[in-house]
Amino acid sequence: MTGRRRWSTEEILDTAVELLRTSDAESFSVRKLAAALETDSSSLYRHFRNKTELLRAVADRILLAAMDGYRPEGDWKQRITALALRLREAFGEQLQLAEVWGRYGSGGTGSRLVMEELLQALRASGLPDEEVPVRYHRIVILLAALIGSEAGISTITPKEYEQGMEQFRVAVLGADPERFPALAHFARDIRPLGADRRAAFEEILAAHFADLEAQIP
């Protein structure tokens, strides 16, 4: 009688990524992953102690992919912007996994590469060393929030999108000017949440850099 196939760590993570492309972290489970691999959960616990450790490893693979071939160029703002756009692009190919990174983080090589580049860029800005960790933390939270916010939009169907746009038009263009005077005034210029997200992404980063520069001696 032949035994069950032994899956490598990389094969397990490949399958986990595929499952997470069509489900969120809440509904994902080691049991479902084991079923997809046609094995039992106990065999997976030889590689990962629990679901959280597995999800952190999945997030780290995305970070590793983002850092593949990266070379720091330009000043500190250009370096952070380039890194941020790489992360956005890497998670943009599988935005369901952005939630995993935002919630669980990662402690692997990919995470360390991102941390190292952000810390080096911030140090190059001229910030005092005691300010660098604080600013690093704020930038990571900002990036996780911006990238994660796109996950929900990416998963809606065309029909749901059209329904949402219709509701947006009704809410904005149909606003009672007496009750919502500002909304009525700006109605034709207000854009839906999903519009020009890359431009907004870069503008928000630039605004954060401006605030950071004001703190540099």
Beta strands, then each sheet from edge to edge (+ up, - down):
end
